[in-house]
Amino acid sequence: MLLPNPSKLVGTLTAVIEKNFALLFPLFFVGLWLTVTTILSLLSGWFSLMALYPNRPDEQPTLRLRYQSGTMGLWVNMNGILSFSVCSSGLRIGMMRLFGPFSRDFFVPWREIAVVRKTMLFWPMAELRFGNPVVGRLSIRAHVADKLAHAAGERWQEAGPFQEENRLGAIRRLLTEWAVMTGIAALFFTLVPLFVAPQGARPPILLAILFPAIVFGFAAIVRFLWQESSKV
């Protein structure tokens, strides 16, 4: 029995791929995207929460915040892709479908939500714990939790009072975050080259400061515009 020549098989496969690259690459990219987003949804615990707390689409929200960020499950960061809807009997949590094709909204009754305040990397946070015993966790920024608490009123499972952030407060918070992140990045770009790069290849100090200042400044502006447009 004659065995196929491995080199000929590889050559044939390569020729087929090159000939049909325009068709195969989009299929490969879509398949890879679906695989990655599904794995992240599994690691975050989204599918479990979706099964335990099915959505209640008939309940209309009194407040909806879009383009929000949070951390779920095994430290899965979801930046700017979450939405929170405050309803009379619970909190609806959703994700932009592009980043979670199979991740449907889930609806957690207020009695199933516990709130724990904490600080993570100098930022005030609020951890929403779902179920008793806990079956899922979602960490969000403290000011976002305060907005949800104001809208939920007495149904929010946490003692107040809660600070209501106005536009000026949001600008101050974003400026503070911008200054801190710029400072950390500027120190990194200034100090690290001193130890790993030859003297001629080190970036100028002004560039090490301006580059992160511009990048984080642009990000802060985008976040502010998102926050202003996220309210119903």
C-alpha positions in Angstrom: 0.0 0.0 0.0 1.4 3.3 -1.1 1.4 6.1 1.5 0.8 9.7 0.4 3.9 11.9 0.2 3.7 14.4 3.1 5.5 17.1 1.1 3.1 16.8 -1.8 0.1 17.0 0.6 1.5 20.1 2.3 2.2 21.6 -1.1 -1.3 20.8 -2.3 -2.9 22.3 0.9 -0.8 25.4 0.6 -1.8 25.9 -3.0 -5.5 25.5 -2.1 -5.2 28.0 0.7 -3.4 30.5 -1.5 -5.9 30.1 -4.3 -8.9 30.5 -1.9 -7.4 32.9 0.6 -9.9 35.6 0.0 -12.7 33.2 1.0 -11.0 31.2 3.7 -9.5 34.2 5.7 -12.9 35.7 6.5 -14.2 32.3 7.6 -11.2 31.7 9.7 -11.5 35.2 11.3 -15.2 34.7 12.1 -14.5 31.2 13.5 -11.7 32.6 15.7 -13.8 35.5 16.9 -16.7 33.2 17.9 -14.3 30.9 19.7 -12.5 33.6 21.7 -15.7 35.4 22.6 -17.4 32.2 23.7 -14.4 31.2 25.9 -14.4 34.6 27.5 -18.1 34.4 28.2 -17.5 31.0 29.8 -14.7 32.3 32.0 -16.7 35.3 33.1 -19.6 33.1 34.2 -22.0 34.8 31.8 -23.6 31.7 30.5 -24.3 30.4 34.0 -25.9 33.7 35.0 -27.9 33.7 31.8 -29.3 30.3 32.6 -30.0 31.1 36.3 -31.5 34.6 35.7 -33.4 34.6 32.4 -34.2 38.0 31.0 -37.5 39.7 31.5 -38.0 41.8 28.4 -41.4 43.0 29.4 -40.0 45.1 32.3 -39.2 48.6 31.2 -36.1 50.3 32.7 -36.2 53.6 34.6 -32.5 54.1 33.9 -30.3 52.5 31.3 -26.5 53.0 31.2 -24.7 51.8 28.1 -21.0 51.5 27.1 -20.1 50.5 30.7 -17.1 48.5 31.9 -16.7 45.8 34.4 -14.8 42.7 35.5 -16.5 39.3 35.8 -15.6 35.8 36.8 -12.0 34.9 36.3 -10.8 38.5 35.8 -12.5 38.9 32.4 -12.4 42.6 31.6 -15.3 44.0 29.6 -14.4 47.5 28.6 -17.2 49.7 27.3 -19.4 46.8 26.2 -21.8 46.4 29.1 -25.2 47.9 29.7 -27.2 48.1 32.9 -31.0 48.6 33.1 -32.6 49.5 36.4 -36.1 47.9 36.5 -38.8 47.8 39.2 -38.0 44.2 40.2 -34.3 43.8 39.3 -31.2 44.7 37.3 -30.9 43.7 33.6 -27.3 43.3 32.5 -26.4 43.0 28.8 -23.4 43.0 26.5 -22.9 44.3 23.0 -23.8 41.4 20.7 -20.6 41.9 18.7 -18.5 40.9 21.7 -20.8 38.2 22.9 -22.7 36.7 20.0 -24.2 34.0 22.3 -24.4 36.1 25.5 -28.0 37.1 26.0 -29.1 39.6 28.6 -29.8 38.3 32.1 -32.1 39.8 34.8 -31.2 39.5 38.5 -33.9 40.3 41.1 -32.9 42.9 43.6 -33.1 40.4 46.5 -30.4 38.3 44.7 -27.9 41.2 44.6 -25.4 42.1 47.4 -23.1 45.0 47.0 -19.6 45.2 48.5 -17.5 48.3 48.2 -13.7 48.0 47.7 -10.7 49.7 46.3 -8.8 48.1 43.4 -5.6 49.8 42.1 -6.5 53.0 43.9 -9.9 53.1 42.2 -13.1 52.9 44.3 -15.2 49.9 43.0 -18.4 48.2 43.8 -18.7 44.4 43.5 -22.1 43.1 42.7 -22.6 39.6 44.0 -25.4 37.5 42.6 -27.2 34.8 44.5 -26.9 33.4 48.0 -24.7 31.5 48.0 -22.8 33.6 45.5 -23.0 32.3 41.9 -21.4 35.2 40.1 -19.6 38.5 40.6 -19.4 41.7 38.7 -17.0 44.6 39.7 -17.9 48.1 38.4 -16.7 51.6 39.1 -18.2 53.1 42.3 -19.8 56.1 40.5 -21.6 53.7 38.2 -23.0 51.8 41.2 -24.1 55.1 42.8 -26.1 55.9 39.6 -27.8 52.5 39.8 -28.5 52.9 43.5 -30.1 56.3 42.9 -32.4 54.9 40.2 -33.2 51.8 42.3 -34.0 53.7 45.5 -34.9 51.5 48.4 -34.7 48.3 46.3 -30.9 48.7 46.2 -29.4 46.2 48.6 -27.0 48.6 50.3 -27.3 51.4 52.9 -26.8 54.9 51.6 -26.4 57.8 51.2 -25.0 57.7 47.7 -23.2 60.5 46.0 -24.8 61.6 42.8 -22.2 62.6 40.2 -23.0 65.6 38.0 -21.2 66.6 34.9 -18.6 68.6 36.7 -17.9 65.7 39.1 -17.5 63.4 36.1 -15.0 65.8 34.5 -13.0 66.0 37.7 -13.0 62.2 38.1 -11.8 61.7 34.5 -9.1 64.4 34.9 -7.9 62.7 38.1 -7.8 59.3 36.3 -6.1 60.9 33.3 -3.4 62.4 35.5 -2.7 59.2 37.5 -2.5 57.0 34.3 -0.4 59.6 32.5 2.0 59.8 35.5 2.4 56.0 35.7 2.9 55.6 32.0 5.4 58.5 31.9 7.4 57.0 34.7 7.4 53.6 32.9 8.6 55.1 29.5 11.2 57.2 31.3 12.7 54.7 33.8 12.6 51.4 31.9 14.7 52.6 28.9 17.4 53.7 31.5 18.0 50.1 32.3 17.3 48.2 29.0 18.1 50.6 26.2 21.4 52.2 25.1 21.7 55.9 25.6 21.1 56.9 22.0 17.9 54.9 21.8 16.1 56.3 24.9 13.1 58.4 24.1 13.1 62.1 25.1 11.5 62.8 28.4 9.1 65.2 26.8 7.9 62.5 24.4 7.6 60.0 27.3 5.2 62.4 29.0 3.3 63.7 26.0 2.6 60.4 24.3 0.6 58.8 27.3 -0.9 62.2 28.0 -2.4 62.4 24.5 -3.5 58.8 24.4 -5.1 58.8 27.8 -6.6 62.2 27.2 -8.3 61.0 24.0 -9.6 57.9 25.9 -11.0 60.2 28.7 -12.8 62.3 26.2 -14.3 59.3 24.5 -15.4 57.9 27.9 -17.0 61.2 28.9 -19.0 61.3 25.6 -20.0 57.7 26.1 -21.2 58.4 29.6 -23.2 61.4 28.5 -24.9 59.4 25.8 -25.5 56.3 27.9 -28.5 57.6 29.8 -32.0 56.9 28.6 
